[in-house]
Amino acid sequence: MRQKKALPLRHTRAYRLLVWAFRCHPVALVLGGLTMMSTLVDVPALTAALAGCTAAVMLPGVVLALTGMIMLYAGGLMPQDLTRRQAMTGMLWRDVVKPLKRP
């Protein structure tokens, strides 16, 4: 029953923006870790390149997340109660992780 109510939300542009934002963040996290690890090696060009890549992935992720949240609030689609918001977060997480799993 909840799945049928949440289905229209999945087809909105705001929701797709949030899915792409959640896909950018793990990549930025890994690149950030590599940037921190590269500071242990005395190669400033490597550190600068990794920091640039991290910023290039993190900035669009943050912009996509903010834009998606603003669009959800402006469209009145953002759930107000905690239970439905947690359900939306779970649905969002499944949509982000599901393509990564092999059948």
Contacts in CASP RR format, 6 or more apart in sequence:
PFRMAT RR
TARGET T0000
AUTHOR 0000-0000-0000
METHOD contacts of the structure
MODEL  1
MRQKKALPLRHTRAYRLLVWAFRCHPVALVLGGLTMMSTLVDVPALTAAL
AGCTAAVMLPGVVLALTGMIMLYAGGLMPQDLTRRQAMTGMLWRDVVKPL
KRP
2 87 0 8 1.000
6 87 0 8 1.000
6 88 0 8 1.000
6 91 0 8 1.000
9 15 0 8 1.000
9 77 0 8 1.000
9 88 0 8 1.000
9 91 0 8 1.000
10 91 0 8 1.000
10 95 0 8 1.000
12 71 0 8 1.000
12 72 0 8 1.000
12 77 0 8 1.000
13 71 0 8 1.000
14 67 0 8 1.000
14 68 0 8 1.000
14 69 0 8 1.000
14 71 0 8 1.000
14 72 0 8 1.000
14 75 0 8 1.000
14 77 0 8 1.000
15 68 0 8 1.000
15 72 0 8 1.000
15 92 0 8 1.000
17 64 0 8 1.000
17 65 0 8 1.000
17 67 0 8 1.000
17 68 0 8 1.000
17 71 0 8 1.000
18 64 0 8 1.000
18 65 0 8 1.000
18 68 0 8 1.000
18 69 0 8 1.000
18 72 0 8 1.000
18 92 0 8 1.000
19 92 0 8 1.000
19 95 0 8 1.000
19 96 0 8 1.000
20 61 0 8 1.000
20 64 0 8 1.000
21 61 0 8 1.000
21 62 0 8 1.000
21 64 0 8 1.000
21 65 0 8 1.000
21 68 0 8 1.000
22 65 0 8 1.000
22 92 0 8 1.000
22 93 0 8 1.000
22 96 0 8 1.000
23 96 0 8 1.000
24 57 0 8 1.000
24 58 0 8 1.000
24 60 0 8 1.000
24 61 0 8 1.000
24 64 0 8 1.000
25 58 0 8 1.000
25 61 0 8 1.000
27 57 0 8 1.000
28 54 0 8 1.000
28 57 0 8 1.000
28 58 0 8 1.000
28 61 0 8 1.000
31 50 0 8 1.000
31 53 0 8 1.000
31 54 0 8 1.000
31 57 0 8 1.000
31 58 0 8 1.000
32 50 0 8 1.000
32 51 0 8 1.000
32 54 0 8 1.000
34 50 0 8 1.000
35 47 0 8 1.000
35 50 0 8 1.000
35 51 0 8 1.000
35 54 0 8 1.000
38 46 0 8 1.000
38 47 0 8 1.000
38 50 0 8 1.000
39 47 0 8 1.000
69 78 0 8 1.000
72 78 0 8 1.000
78 85 0 8 1.000
79 85 0 8 1.000
79 87 0 8 1.000
79 88 0 8 1.000
END
